[in-house]
């Protein structure tokens, strides 16, 4: 009995959390992005249908965040159940070609992904609360590693002329492996004590917390257009899957390396400052392909957005831990909810037409909002 309630070591918790985030986000949330151009080729999926499938996932992500915000579940239990559903739903996606079924599966996978992110993040932040910041870099690098896996799976399927079904099934098997490795450790005592979680939120989780939530929601809106459509955009420029298929693995590699590097370089910096400056870089990546659509700007966007979006997540959730203390799960859920609203609205701003024409105004608007959020974060720090 005691072994089940014992918290894992910091290294073990870091590894488990990284693998869990690789499955929850790299597979559950982002596997659709590198597979979208292949699904267009194999099944005649239109860009508009792709946007609806993306939006279904974002709606599910919003629902999962809202449920977590309302019920504030035990982090370890939430993480375990959501990783189970991600594995099941990913495998199920490979067994159907019905658009309506894909919509339902993407919706449910979004619910599980949000639940997993909140549960795993809350679980590991409590374990690592007294550890050096480099541990956080390795934890959140897991998302990028999952994206690399999804990207190379999509790349291999395209180069070897395999059906996207095989790619979905392969990633589902990977999710099952992660589930098996993480199931028992996530049942340990690392989550916030339920006595703490049952208390009313502290007063400092008022105006300050909602400012963080607003800025995080803007980030969700700002990054989502390139995070959804970059591979499809690259496919319009170069039809060879051996070329456009590299966009997502590189995006994931930038995401994985950026969290580790930033944890080393900015270990003395305040998380909100890292967050703010990362938003500026994200804005550059959002604007580049919209202003001048070519392969070079796709590469710029890949590195700018891929290299900052998990840094923003890591810094934002660490800032939530500083604001809310040990019971950060409720604030993390609120921020994730705002993020989900933002990323849900992003694809819906894409009007009908070619992708090059459609992303211009949404991308300019998103970049302006990202810069406004960065200024808000920096000004808030200067006045506190």
NURO-633286 format. One record per residue (C-alpha): x, z negated, y negated; residue in three letters; residue number from 1. Coordinates in nm, 3 decimals, decimal comma. Last residue first. Layout:
N
+---------+---------+---------+-----+-----+
:    east :      up :   north : res :   n :
+---------+---------+---------+-----+-----+
:       X :       Z :       Y : ALA : NUM :
...
+---------+---------+---------+-----+-----+
! end
This chain:
384
+---------+---------+---------+-----+-----+
:    east :      up :   north : res :   n :
+---------+---------+---------+-----+-----+
:   0,409 :   0,917 :  -4,484 : UNK : 384 :
:   0,397 :   1,177 :  -4,766 : UNK : 383 :
:   0,688 :   1,389 :  -4,651 : UNK : 382 :
:   0,562 :   1,394 :  -4,292 : UNK : 381 :
:   0,219 :   1,517 :  -4,393 : UNK : 380 :
:   0,380 :   1,784 :  -4,604 : UNK : 379 :
:   0,582 :   1,914 :  -4,307 : UNK : 378 :
:   0,281 :   1,923 :  -4,074 : UNK : 377 :
:   0,055 :   2,085 :  -4,332 : UNK : 376 :
:   0,318 :   2,348 :  -4,413 : UNK : 375 :
:   0,344 :   2,439 :  -4,046 : UNK : 374 :
:  -0,036 :   2,459 :  -4,017 : UNK : 373 :
:  -0,052 :   2,697 :  -4,315 : UNK : 372 :
:   0,219 :   2,914 :  -4,159 : UNK : 371 :
:   0,022 :   2,935 :  -3,836 : UNK : 370 :
:  -0,296 :   3,022 :  -4,028 : UNK : 369 :
:  -0,120 :   3,309 :  -4,205 : UNK : 368 :
:   0,018 :   3,440 :  -3,875 : UNK : 367 :
:  -0,329 :   3,434 :  -3,718 : UNK : 366 :
:  -0,480 :   3,630 :  -4,005 : UNK : 365 :
:  -0,209 :   3,896 :  -3,980 : UNK : 364 :
:  -0,254 :   3,915 :  -3,603 : UNK : 363 :
:  -0,633 :   3,945 :  -3,625 : UNK : 362 :
:  -0,594 :   4,222 :  -3,887 : UNK : 361 :
:  -0,348 :   4,433 :  -3,687 : UNK : 360 :
:  -0,460 :   4,372 :  -3,327 : UNK : 359 :
:  -0,722 :   4,645 :  -3,303 : UNK : 358 :
:  -0,525 :   4,950 :  -3,408 : UNK : 357 :
:  -0,244 :   4,906 :  -3,154 : UNK : 356 :
:  -0,491 :   4,795 :  -2,886 : UNK : 355 :
:  -0,698 :   5,109 :  -2,917 : UNK : 354 :
:  -1,057 :   5,058 :  -3,022 : UNK : 353 :
:  -1,318 :   4,784 :  -3,005 : UNK : 352 :
:  -1,251 :   4,481 :  -3,226 : UNK : 351 :
:  -1,009 :   4,199 :  -3,128 : UNK : 350 :
:  -1,141 :   3,880 :  -3,293 : UNK : 349 :
:  -1,292 :   3,770 :  -2,961 : UNK : 348 :
:  -0,941 :   3,750 :  -2,815 : UNK : 347 :
:  -0,849 :   3,470 :  -3,061 : UNK : 346 :
:  -1,172 :   3,268 :  -3,057 : UNK : 345 :
:  -1,111 :   3,124 :  -2,712 : UNK : 344 :
:  -0,749 :   3,046 :  -2,799 : UNK : 343 :
:  -0,861 :   2,840 :  -3,096 : UNK : 342 :
:  -1,137 :   2,655 :  -2,912 : UNK : 341 :
:  -0,897 :   2,574 :  -2,628 : UNK : 340 :
:  -0,638 :   2,439 :  -2,871 : UNK : 339 :
:  -0,904 :   2,217 :  -3,026 : UNK : 338 :
:  -0,992 :   2,085 :  -2,680 : UNK : 337 :
:  -0,625 :   2,039 :  -2,592 : UNK : 336 :
:  -0,579 :   1,833 :  -2,908 : UNK : 335 :
:  -0,876 :   1,614 :  -2,818 : UNK : 334 :
:  -0,753 :   1,575 :  -2,459 : UNK : 333 :
:  -0,406 :   1,481 :  -2,581 : UNK : 332 :
:  -0,570 :   1,226 :  -2,811 : UNK : 331 :
:  -0,760 :   1,078 :  -2,516 : UNK : 330 :
:  -0,455 :   1,082 :  -2,288 : UNK : 329 :
:  -0,235 :   0,904 :  -2,542 : UNK : 328 :
:  -0,323 :   0,557 :  -2,420 : UNK : 327 :
:   0,037 :   0,432 :  -2,413 : UNK : 326 :
:   0,083 :   0,490 :  -2,786 : UNK : 325 :
:  -0,163 :   0,699 :  -2,987 : UNK : 324 :
:   0,053 :   0,831 :  -3,269 : UNK : 323 :
:   0,389 :   0,845 :  -3,092 : UNK : 322 :
:   0,230 :   0,981 :  -2,771 : UNK : 321 :
:   0,047 :   1,245 :  -2,975 : UNK : 320 :
:   0,380 :   1,342 :  -3,132 : UNK : 319 :
:   0,519 :   1,387 :  -2,781 : UNK : 318 :
:   0,220 :   1,608 :  -2,701 : UNK : 317 :
:   0,282 :   1,823 :  -3,007 : UNK : 316 :
:   0,657 :   1,849 :  -2,949 : UNK : 315 :
:   0,613 :   1,963 :  -2,588 : UNK : 314 :
:   0,330 :   2,203 :  -2,672 : UNK : 313 :
:   0,517 :   2,343 :  -2,972 : UNK : 312 :
:   0,828 :   2,388 :  -2,758 : UNK : 311 :
:   0,603 :   2,552 :  -2,499 : UNK : 310 :
:   0,489 :   2,813 :  -2,751 : UNK : 309 :
:   0,828 :   2,858 :  -2,909 : UNK : 308 :
:   1,047 :   3,088 :  -2,702 : UNK : 307 :
:   0,762 :   3,293 :  -2,561 : UNK : 306 :
:   0,628 :   3,356 :  -2,911 : UNK : 305 :
:   0,959 :   3,449 :  -3,072 : UNK : 304 :
:   1,122 :   3,598 :  -2,761 : UNK : 303 :
:   0,831 :   3,815 :  -2,651 : UNK : 302 :
:   0,740 :   3,903 :  -3,010 : UNK : 301 :
:   1,090 :   4,035 :  -3,074 : UNK : 300 :
:   1,079 :   4,233 :  -2,749 : UNK : 299 :
:   0,741 :   4,381 :  -2,844 : UNK : 298 :
:   0,892 :   4,455 :  -3,185 : UNK : 297 :
:   1,169 :   4,657 :  -3,022 : UNK : 296 :
:   0,927 :   4,844 :  -2,793 : UNK : 295 :
:   0,730 :   4,976 :  -3,088 : UNK : 294 :
:   0,428 :   4,877 :  -3,297 : UNK : 293 :
:   0,538 :   4,801 :  -3,655 : UNK : 292 :
:   0,316 :   4,556 :  -3,841 : UNK : 291 :
:   0,116 :   4,438 :  -3,539 : UNK : 290 :
:   0,420 :   4,423 :  -3,312 : UNK : 289 :
:   0,606 :   4,189 :  -3,554 : UNK : 288 :
:   0,323 :   3,969 :  -3,683 : UNK : 287 :
:   0,269 :   3,740 :  -3,383 : UNK : 286 :
:   0,642 :   3,695 :  -3,327 : UNK : 285 :
:   0,703 :   3,608 :  -3,691 : UNK : 284 :
:   0,415 :   3,358 :  -3,680 : UNK : 283 :
:   0,567 :   3,196 :  -3,371 : UNK : 282 :
:   0,893 :   3,144 :  -3,558 : UNK : 281 :
:   0,703 :   2,963 :  -3,835 : UNK : 280 :
:   0,512 :   2,758 :  -3,578 : UNK : 279 :
:   0,844 :   2,646 :  -3,427 : UNK : 278 :
:   0,941 :   2,506 :  -3,765 : UNK : 277 :
:   0,632 :   2,286 :  -3,771 : UNK : 276 :
:   0,654 :   2,161 :  -3,411 : UNK : 275 :
:   1,020 :   2,067 :  -3,441 : UNK : 274 :
:   0,926 :   1,876 :  -3,757 : UNK : 273 :
:   0,634 :   1,709 :  -3,574 : UNK : 272 :
:   0,864 :   1,599 :  -3,290 : UNK : 271 :
:   1,096 :   1,414 :  -3,529 : UNK : 270 :
:   1,451 :   1,531 :  -3,483 : UNK : 269 :
:   1,717 :   1,328 :  -3,299 : UNK : 268 :
:   1,687 :   1,521 :  -2,971 : UNK : 267 :
:   1,682 :   1,850 :  -3,160 : UNK : 266 :
:   1,961 :   2,041 :  -2,988 : UNK : 265 :
:   1,924 :   1,903 :  -2,636 : UNK : 264 :
:   1,543 :   1,897 :  -2,617 : UNK : 263 :
:   1,542 :   2,233 :  -2,797 : UNK : 262 :
:   1,759 :   2,387 :  -2,525 : UNK : 261 :
:   1,547 :   2,255 :  -2,239 : UNK : 260 :
:   1,217 :   2,354 :  -2,402 : UNK : 259 :
:   1,348 :   2,697 :  -2,502 : UNK : 258 :
:   1,485 :   2,781 :  -2,156 : UNK : 257 :
:   1,148 :   2,772 :  -1,984 : UNK : 256 :
:   0,950 :   2,952 :  -2,255 : UNK : 255 :
:   1,215 :   3,222 :  -2,297 : UNK : 254 :
:   1,221 :   3,271 :  -1,920 : UNK : 253 :
:   0,841 :   3,298 :  -1,919 : UNK : 252 :
:   0,838 :   3,568 :  -2,187 : UNK : 251 :
:   1,119 :   3,749 :  -2,003 : UNK : 250 :
:   0,916 :   3,739 :  -1,682 : UNK : 249 :
:   0,614 :   3,859 :  -1,882 : UNK : 248 :
:   0,773 :   4,160 :  -2,051 : UNK : 247 :
:   0,958 :   4,284 :  -1,743 : UNK : 246 :
:   0,655 :   4,466 :  -1,603 : UNK : 245 :
:   0,660 :   4,702 :  -1,902 : UNK : 244 :
:   0,980 :   4,862 :  -1,770 : UNK : 243 :
:   0,949 :   4,887 :  -1,390 : UNK : 242 :
:   0,576 :   4,936 :  -1,449 : UNK : 241 :
:   0,651 :   5,276 :  -1,614 : UNK : 240 :
:   0,377 :   5,350 :  -1,867 : UNK : 239 :
:   0,585 :   5,282 :  -2,177 : UNK : 238 :
:   0,415 :   5,224 :  -2,515 : UNK : 237 :
:   0,066 :   5,158 :  -2,381 : UNK : 236 :
:   0,215 :   4,948 :  -2,101 : UNK : 235 :
:   0,396 :   4,733 :  -2,361 : UNK : 234 :
:   0,061 :   4,652 :  -2,522 : UNK : 233 :
:  -0,084 :   4,560 :  -2,181 : UNK : 232 :
:   0,216 :   4,334 :  -2,122 : UNK : 231 :
:   0,178 :   4,177 :  -2,469 : UNK : 230 :
:  -0,202 :   4,132 :  -2,451 : UNK : 229 :
:  -0,279 :   3,772 :  -2,365 : UNK : 228 :
:   0,017 :   3,573 :  -2,500 : UNK : 227 :
:   0,045 :   3,820 :  -2,789 : UNK : 226 :
:  -0,314 :   3,747 :  -2,895 : UNK : 225 :
:  -0,306 :   3,379 :  -2,797 : UNK : 224 :
:  -0,033 :   3,246 :  -3,025 : UNK : 223 :
:  -0,231 :   3,192 :  -3,340 : UNK : 222 :
:  -0,563 :   3,062 :  -3,213 : UNK : 221 :
:  -0,404 :   2,793 :  -2,998 : UNK : 220 :
:  -0,164 :   2,705 :  -3,281 : UNK : 219 :
:  -0,459 :   2,660 :  -3,513 : UNK : 218 :
:  -0,607 :   2,415 :  -3,262 : UNK : 217 :
:  -0,280 :   2,222 :  -3,257 : UNK : 216 :
:  -0,287 :   2,197 :  -3,634 : UNK : 215 :
:  -0,645 :   2,067 :  -3,625 : UNK : 214 :
:  -0,569 :   1,810 :  -3,353 : UNK : 213 :
:  -0,266 :   1,679 :  -3,536 : UNK : 212 :
:  -0,479 :   1,635 :  -3,844 : UNK : 211 :
:  -0,743 :   1,467 :  -3,629 : UNK : 210 :
:  -0,490 :   1,213 :  -3,503 : UNK : 209 :
:  -0,373 :   1,128 :  -3,853 : UNK : 208 :
:  -0,728 :   1,079 :  -3,978 : UNK : 207 :
:  -0,822 :   0,840 :  -3,698 : UNK : 206 :
:  -0,595 :   0,754 :  -3,407 : UNK : 205 :
:  -0,433 :   0,494 :  -3,639 : UNK : 204 :
:  -0,737 :   0,277 :  -3,578 : UNK : 203 :
:  -0,655 :   0,226 :  -3,214 : UNK : 202 :
:  -0,887 :   0,385 :  -2,962 : UNK : 201 :
:  -1,141 :   0,153 :  -2,801 : UNK : 200 :
:  -1,009 :   0,000 :  -2,480 : UNK : 199 :
:  -1,095 :   0,154 :  -2,144 : UNK : 198 :
:  -0,768 :   0,346 :  -2,126 : UNK : 197 :
:  -0,571 :   0,024 :  -2,152 : UNK : 196 :
:  -0,761 :  -0,142 :  -1,869 : UNK : 195 :
:  -0,727 :   0,184 :  -1,678 : UNK : 194 :
:  -0,355 :   0,146 :  -1,685 : UNK : 193 :
:  -0,187 :   0,466 :  -1,803 : UNK : 192 :
:  -0,073 :   0,677 :  -1,513 : UNK : 191 :
:   0,253 :   0,616 :  -1,333 : UNK : 190 :
:   0,113 :   0,409 :  -1,049 : UNK : 189 :
:   0,156 :   0,661 :  -0,772 : UNK : 188 :
:  -0,113 :   0,903 :  -0,650 : UNK : 187 :
:   0,068 :   1,185 :  -0,826 : UNK : 186 :
:   0,361 :   1,127 :  -0,590 : UNK : 185 :
:   0,136 :   1,191 :  -0,284 : UNK : 184 :
:  -0,018 :   1,521 :  -0,387 : UNK : 183 :
:   0,280 :   1,678 :  -0,565 : UNK : 182 :
:   0,462 :   1,849 :  -0,277 : UNK : 181 :
:   0,148 :   1,968 :  -0,098 : UNK : 180 :
:  -0,009 :   2,089 :  -0,422 : UNK : 179 :
:   0,307 :   2,278 :  -0,516 : UNK : 178 :
:   0,302 :   2,457 :  -0,179 : UNK : 177 :
:  -0,068 :   2,544 :  -0,222 : UNK : 176 :
:   0,006 :   2,689 :  -0,568 : UNK : 175 :
:   0,275 :   2,911 :  -0,415 : UNK : 174 :
:   0,018 :   3,035 :  -0,162 : UNK : 173 :
:  -0,217 :   3,118 :  -0,448 : UNK : 172 :
:   0,062 :   3,308 :  -0,619 : UNK : 171 :
:   0,105 :   3,528 :  -0,312 : UNK : 170 :
:  -0,271 :   3,578 :  -0,282 : UNK : 169 :
:  -0,304 :   3,688 :  -0,645 : UNK : 168 :
:  -0,012 :   3,930 :  -0,607 : UNK : 167 :
:  -0,158 :   4,077 :  -0,290 : UNK : 166 :
:  -0,490 :   4,138 :  -0,463 : UNK : 165 :
:  -0,304 :   4,315 :  -0,746 : UNK : 164 :
:  -0,259 :   4,595 :  -0,492 : UNK : 163 :
:   0,099 :   4,694 :  -0,415 : UNK : 162 :
:   0,276 :   4,996 :  -0,561 : UNK : 161 :
:   0,625 :   4,856 :  -0,494 : UNK : 160 :
:   0,717 :   4,863 :  -0,864 : UNK : 159 :
:   0,380 :   4,729 :  -0,976 : UNK : 158 :
:   0,349 :   4,454 :  -0,715 : UNK : 157 :
:   0,710 :   4,350 :  -0,777 : UNK : 156 :
:   0,653 :   4,325 :  -1,152 : UNK : 155 :
:   0,332 :   4,127 :  -1,103 : UNK : 154 :
:   0,509 :   3,880 :  -0,876 : UNK : 153 :
:   0,803 :   3,875 :  -1,116 : UNK : 152 :
:   0,570 :   3,782 :  -1,401 : UNK : 151 :
:   0,380 :   3,518 :  -1,205 : UNK : 150 :
:   0,704 :   3,350 :  -1,097 : UNK : 149 :
:   0,846 :   3,374 :  -1,448 : UNK : 148 :
:   0,521 :   3,226 :  -1,581 : UNK : 147 :
:   0,552 :   2,935 :  -1,340 : UNK : 146 :
:   0,909 :   2,878 :  -1,455 : UNK : 145 :
:   0,789 :   2,886 :  -1,816 : UNK : 144 :
:   0,531 :   2,617 :  -1,745 : UNK : 143 :
:   0,790 :   2,409 :  -1,561 : UNK : 142 :
:   1,012 :   2,411 :  -1,868 : UNK : 141 :
:   0,767 :   2,148 :  -1,992 : UNK : 140 :
:   0,911 :   1,885 :  -1,760 : UNK : 139 :
:   1,275 :   1,991 :  -1,809 : UNK : 138 :
:   1,250 :   1,956 :  -2,185 : UNK : 137 :
:   1,069 :   1,624 :  -2,153 : UNK : 136 :
:   1,360 :   1,484 :  -1,952 : UNK : 135 :
:   1,596 :   1,592 :  -2,230 : UNK : 134 :
:   1,416 :   1,349 :  -2,464 : UNK : 133 :
:   1,594 :   1,049 :  -2,318 : UNK : 132 :
:   1,380 :   0,804 :  -2,112 : UNK : 131 :
:   1,173 :   0,506 :  -2,224 : UNK : 130 :
:   0,835 :   0,682 :  -2,227 : UNK : 129 :
:   0,929 :   0,889 :  -1,922 : UNK : 128 :
:   0,677 :   0,745 :  -1,676 : UNK : 127 :
:   0,403 :   0,725 :  -1,941 : UNK : 126 :
:   0,467 :   1,080 :  -2,057 : UNK : 125 :
:   0,454 :   1,191 :  -1,692 : UNK : 124 :
:   0,096 :   1,084 :  -1,623 : UNK : 123 :
:  -0,043 :   1,187 :  -1,962 : UNK : 122 :
:   0,114 :   1,532 :  -1,926 : UNK : 121 :
:   0,000 :   1,573 :  -1,564 : UNK : 120 :
:  -0,359 :   1,472 :  -1,637 : UNK : 119 :
:  -0,396 :   1,668 :  -1,959 : UNK : 118 :
:  -0,239 :   1,982 :  -1,819 : UNK : 117 :
:  -0,426 :   1,952 :  -1,489 : UNK : 116 :
:  -0,769 :   1,908 :  -1,647 : UNK : 115 :
:  -0,703 :   2,202 :  -1,875 : UNK : 114 :
:  -0,594 :   2,419 :  -1,582 : UNK : 113 :
:  -0,889 :   2,316 :  -1,363 : UNK : 112 :
:  -1,145 :   2,416 :  -1,625 : UNK : 111 :
:  -0,962 :   2,744 :  -1,686 : UNK : 110 :
:  -0,961 :   2,816 :  -1,313 : UNK : 109 :
:  -1,338 :   2,769 :  -1,313 : UNK : 108 :
:  -1,386 :   3,029 :  -1,588 : UNK : 107 :
:  -1,139 :   3,272 :  -1,431 : UNK : 106 :
:  -1,325 :   3,244 :  -1,100 : UNK : 105 :
:  -1,665 :   3,300 :  -1,263 : UNK : 104 :
:  -1,546 :   3,605 :  -1,457 : UNK : 103 :
:  -1,367 :   3,744 :  -1,151 : UNK : 102 :
:  -1,690 :   3,715 :  -0,954 : UNK : 101 :
:  -1,874 :   3,918 :  -1,219 : UNK : 100 :
:  -1,602 :   4,184 :  -1,211 : UNK :  99 :
:  -1,637 :   4,220 :  -0,836 : UNK :  98 :
:  -1,309 :   4,315 :  -0,666 : UNK :  97 :
:  -1,288 :   4,009 :  -0,443 : UNK :  96 :
:  -1,045 :   3,841 :  -0,204 : UNK :  95 :
:  -0,742 :   3,799 :  -0,429 : UNK :  94 :
:  -0,938 :   3,587 :  -0,676 : UNK :  93 :
:  -1,020 :   3,343 :  -0,393 : UNK :  92 :
:  -0,649 :   3,262 :  -0,352 : UNK :  91 :
:  -0,625 :   3,169 :  -0,719 : UNK :  90 :
:  -0,944 :   2,963 :  -0,695 : UNK :  89 :
:  -0,825 :   2,754 :  -0,400 : UNK :  88 :
:  -0,479 :   2,684 :  -0,543 : UNK :  87 :
:  -0,616 :   2,600 :  -0,888 : UNK :  86 :
:  -0,878 :   2,378 :  -0,728 : UNK :  85 :
:  -0,620 :   2,164 :  -0,550 : UNK :  84 :
:  -0,405 :   2,139 :  -0,864 : UNK :  83 :
:  -0,716 :   2,015 :  -1,049 : UNK :  82 :
:  -0,785 :   1,745 :  -0,793 : UNK :  81 :
:  -0,429 :   1,612 :  -0,800 : UNK :  80 :
:  -0,389 :   1,615 :  -1,180 : UNK :  79 :
:  -0,720 :   1,440 :  -1,246 : UNK :  78 :
:  -0,632 :   1,170 :  -0,992 : UNK :  77 :
:  -0,291 :   1,114 :  -1,149 : UNK :  76 :
:  -0,425 :   1,099 :  -1,505 : UNK :  75 :
:  -0,715 :   0,856 :  -1,440 : UNK :  74 :
:  -1,012 :   1,023 :  -1,608 : UNK :  73 :
:  -1,088 :   1,006 :  -1,984 : UNK :  72 :
:  -1,462 :   1,078 :  -1,939 : UNK :  71 :
:  -1,542 :   1,243 :  -2,272 : UNK :  70 :
:  -1,202 :   1,391 :  -2,355 : UNK :  69 :
:  -1,143 :   1,505 :  -1,996 : UNK :  68 :
:  -1,481 :   1,676 :  -1,988 : UNK :  67 :
:  -1,407 :   1,840 :  -2,323 : UNK :  66 :
:  -1,066 :   1,963 :  -2,207 : UNK :  65 :
:  -1,214 :   2,112 :  -1,891 : UNK :  64 :
:  -1,490 :   2,282 :  -2,089 : UNK :  63 :
:  -1,238 :   2,430 :  -2,332 : UNK :  62 :
:  -1,020 :   2,558 :  -2,050 : UNK :  61 :
:  -1,329 :   2,709 :  -1,889 : UNK :  60 :
:  -1,411 :   2,886 :  -2,213 : UNK :  59 :
:  -1,049 :   3,004 :  -2,228 : UNK :  58 :
:  -1,069 :   3,144 :  -1,876 : UNK :  57 :
:  -1,391 :   3,325 :  -1,960 : UNK :  56 :
:  -1,223 :   3,456 :  -2,277 : UNK :  55 :
:  -0,943 :   3,612 :  -2,073 : UNK :  54 :
:  -1,196 :   3,776 :  -1,844 : UNK :  53 :
:  -1,387 :   3,898 :  -2,147 : UNK :  52 :
:  -1,071 :   4,038 :  -2,305 : UNK :  51 :
:  -0,987 :   4,220 :  -1,982 : UNK :  50 :
:  -1,336 :   4,366 :  -1,976 : UNK :  49 :
:  -1,277 :   4,494 :  -2,329 : UNK :  48 :
:  -0,942 :   4,642 :  -2,230 : UNK :  47 :
:  -1,111 :   4,823 :  -1,943 : UNK :  46 :
:  -1,054 :   4,748 :  -1,574 : UNK :  45 :
:  -1,017 :   5,074 :  -1,384 : UNK :  44 :
:  -0,949 :   4,890 :  -1,057 : UNK :  43 :
:  -0,590 :   4,980 :  -0,974 : UNK :  42 :
:  -0,446 :   5,079 :  -1,311 : UNK :  41 :
:  -0,637 :   4,829 :  -1,522 : UNK :  40 :
:  -0,577 :   4,560 :  -1,261 : UNK :  39 :
:  -0,206 :   4,641 :  -1,285 : UNK :  38 :
:  -0,216 :   4,613 :  -1,665 : UNK :  37 :
:  -0,395 :   4,275 :  -1,637 : UNK :  36 :
:  -0,160 :   4,131 :  -1,373 : UNK :  35 :
:   0,102 :   4,014 :  -1,622 : UNK :  34 :
:  -0,166 :   3,832 :  -1,827 : UNK :  33 :
:  -0,382 :   3,703 :  -1,538 : UNK :  32 :
:  -0,106 :   3,475 :  -1,410 : UNK :  31 :
:  -0,122 :   3,280 :  -1,738 : UNK :  30 :
:  -0,364 :   2,992 :  -1,696 : UNK :  29 :
:  -0,372 :   2,898 :  -1,328 : UNK :  28 :
:  -0,032 :   3,043 :  -1,238 : UNK :  27 :
:   0,211 :   2,944 :  -1,515 : UNK :  26 :
:  -0,030 :   2,684 :  -1,648 : UNK :  25 :
:  -0,149 :   2,468 :  -1,359 : UNK :  24 :
:   0,106 :   2,584 :  -1,102 : UNK :  23 :
:   0,415 :   2,563 :  -1,321 : UNK :  22 :
:   0,268 :   2,250 :  -1,482 : UNK :  21 :
:   0,255 :   2,081 :  -1,141 : UNK :  20 :
:   0,607 :   2,193 :  -1,055 : UNK :  19 :
:   0,739 :   2,050 :  -1,383 : UNK :  18 :
:   0,540 :   1,728 :  -1,334 : UNK :  17 :
:   0,678 :   1,681 :  -0,981 : UNK :  16 :
:   1,035 :   1,746 :  -1,092 : UNK :  15 :
:   1,013 :   1,516 :  -1,393 : UNK :  14 :
:   0,848 :   1,243 :  -1,185 : UNK :  13 :
:   1,130 :   1,264 :  -0,929 : UNK :  12 :
:   1,394 :   1,243 :  -1,200 : UNK :  11 :
:   1,220 :   0,954 :  -1,376 : UNK :  10 :
:   1,180 :   0,763 :  -1,047 : UNK :   9 :
:   0,833 :   0,754 :  -0,896 : UNK :   8 :
:   0,584 :   0,482 :  -0,996 : UNK :   7 :
:   0,491 :   0,249 :  -0,713 : UNK :   6 :
:   0,121 :   0,235 :  -0,627 : UNK :   5 :
:   0,143 :   0,430 :  -0,303 : UNK :   4 :
:   0,453 :   0,243 :  -0,190 : UNK :   3 :
:   0,275 :  -0,087 :  -0,244 : UNK :   2 :
:   0,000 :   0,000 :   0,000 : UNK :   1 :
+---------+---------+---------+-----+-----+
! end
